[in-house]
Amino acid sequence: MRLLCEDEMNEQQIIDGCKKQDRNAQKALYEKYSRVMYGVCLRYCSDAESAKDLLQDGFIKIFANIQSFQDKGSFEGWMKRIFINQALENLRKDKKLIQTTDDLQNYSDMIDESTDESMYKIPESELLKMIYELPKGYSTVFNLYAIENYSHKQIAEMLDVTESTSRSQYVRARQILQEKVKKYIKENL
């Protein structure tokens, strides 16, 4: 029986190979998904070195827990969840997550929707930089809500905070980002 090269394997063959701890399959999995997962890591880390460490930790967890993937739903989504959980675990260890529990009343009134269209004119790298510059709690909630599409209820459970804290952190993140976007547009566009 001929062994398949990494570039000849489809996703199911890669998963099956990884479940058997086949090094070629593990290499193929890394090569196929490392770029996407590195992007996820960058959203939760303040620098490239931390993101690389998180990428390494995430793949170690993937390889250690791949037996638990039941071929239900998206494999990439399953992996992304592991990377996000690893990032949140690292943030908890560093005690950089949300400490506040205050509630903002009528938070939707505080969001300037007109800024959103301007964001399309800004390079993605600049937007990512703006998000990185947010306080860690704000950027974490912003990433989970705006990018990963988790609800405030899910975020509250993941971060062990109240839903109102998640909402207020998101609103504050948006306010800061809107100011940064306005400043960038004024100075560069």
C-alpha angles and dihedrals in degrees: 000000000000118000116230120239117236093255092052095055123099121214095267092050090050092050093047091048092049090051086057090047091244108171093213091054091047090051091048091050091050093047093047098048109020094093094051093044091047087059089054090049092051090057091060101037130072096219142022095253092055089048090053090050090050090048090054093047091047095053091047088055091046092053092044094049104032090110088069092061104102099192089252116129128349117338090206089052090050090051093046090054090054091051092048092048090049090051092049091047090053091048091050090052089052089046090230097131128104117305100173125089100183120135126225114213117219091003092170089068089062096059116095103211093187090073093064095074091053090058090071089065094057121086113252091239090059092049090050090050090052091051091048089054093058118101107273095251092051095047092047093053092041091053094046094047106032101031107024093036098228117156121243088250091056092045091050090053093046094049097034094238134116122274090243090056090052090050094047092048089051093049092049091048091051092048092052092045092049090054091048091048092050090049092048093048092048092050101037113022 
